[in-house]
């Protein structure tokens, strides 16, 4: 009798862990991968992966973190400064990768335009999160 109760409680706790911890992370990862706005520009950055593999890995990592923290910002407004910090780190790796690209004017131009568009898209997401939490966000140029 007690064994069934323990198994039942264990199953309920595993279900809760999956529902509140694993599922949101999987959903944010699929959002980052399937978002057509940012996905096309990330493809351009991944063309340059051979020049800076560590930078490309960090860009992927911080993109996932950005969308994960973005989803948490709609629940907890104390995550908003962390969102700005992640965006800053992500853009730092994107800008550093630019200087490792070999002498190809077309690729550099495509990379720079993608960088500007990614920066604009992330700023739009941050602005939406701040507006949702009824706070003001001043974008510095």
C-alpha positions, 0 to 999 in steps of 0.5 A: 500500500505504501509502495504505491503511494510512494510511486504515485508521489514520485510520478506526480513530482516528476510530472511537475518537474517536467511541466515547470522546468523542462517544458519551458526550456524546450519551448524557448529553444524551439522558439529561438530556432523557429523564429523566422525573424532571427533564424535567417540572420543566424544562418548568415552568422553560421556561414562564418563558423569556420572562422571562429568556432568558439564564437559561433558556439557562444552565439548559439548559447547566448541566443538560447539563454536570451529566449529563455530569460525573455520567457521568464521576464513575462513572469518575473520583472527582476529578470529584465536587467539580465536580459540586457546583459545577455544581449550585450554578451551575445552582440559582443561575440557577434562583433568579435566574429566579424574581425575573424572573417577572411577578406571577402567583401560580400560575406562581410557585408552580409554579416554586417547587415545580419548583425544590425538586424539581429541587434534590432530584433533583440531590441524589439523583444526587449522593448516588448518585455519592458512594455509588458512589465510597464517599465520604460526601456531607453535604447542607447544607440 
